[in-house]
Amino acid sequence: MKKKYEGVIVLDMRGKEEAIDDMISGIGREIEETGAKLEQIDQLGKKEFAYNARHMAEGFYVNYMFEAAAGELNEVREKLKANDQVVMQHYQKLKV
């Protein structure tokens, strides 16, 4: 059974500021390749970290809303963990 999820993904955009839209759509394609259905993408923008994680002062936050089965969500996590553009990822199930 598929459920709705919200995923906040933080991207490393150092030296890639002009390619941010390509990065965002690429992550969306990776999510859809797992079988999940992407519903909405919201660019939250560049924000500074509270502490200097991984020698980075800031990241570009993107909110992805999608529908996926539990196995597909795990596949999304693993797939994006291997993506060097993704600094952090957090998911939560939405109440519908």
C-alpha positions, 0 to 999 in steps of 0.5 A: 500500500502506498502512502504519502511522504514528505522528504526534505533533501539538502543539496551541496551546491558549492560551485554548482549554483547555476545548475541547481534546477538540474540537480533538483529535477535529477533527484526527482527522477531518481525518486521516480525511478524507484516506483514512487510517484512524485507529486510536488517539489518546493524549493526552500532555498539556501540556508546556513547550517547551525554548525559546520557539517562536513566542512559546509556552511550552507546547503540548498533545501528542497521539499519533495512530496511523493507517494510510495510503498515502504520498500520504495521509500527504503530504495529512495533513501539508499539511492540518494545516500549514494548521490554525492550531491545529497548532504542530508535527507529526512522523510516523514509520513503525511497524515491524509 
